[in-house]
């Protein structure tokens, strides 16, 4: 089932920004800035763009934190300490992922604000 996201909606900006963040997130600052900029351009309006960029960045942060948590558990299980790996890997991986990607959310917010301000209508 496809969801209809009309042109100029915040939802379209969030989806596009999140997708670009997944693709360009490995580029330190520029990837998040481009993702936020595109989210803002699609959401139309500075506040709408900033909101779309922030939500795209937060979604990216949550996904990356979950992936780092799973990687920590897998590494613990690889060394025969699945319970310890789950505890330490999940906690440390989740915290590291969250702290590292909150910066991406802020950069996406700035990019979304600029992109939304560039395209008001």
Secondary structure as GFF3:
##gff-version 3
##sequence-region A 1 121
A	DSSP	alpha_helix	10	24	.	.	.	ID=ss1
A	DSSP	alpha_helix	30	43	.	.	.	ID=ss2
A	DSSP	alpha_helix	46	78	.	.	.	ID=ss3
A	DSSP	alpha_helix	82	84	.	.	.	ID=ss4
A	DSSP	pi_helix	85	89	.	.	.	ID=ss5
A	DSSP	alpha_helix	90	118	.	.	.	ID=ss6
###
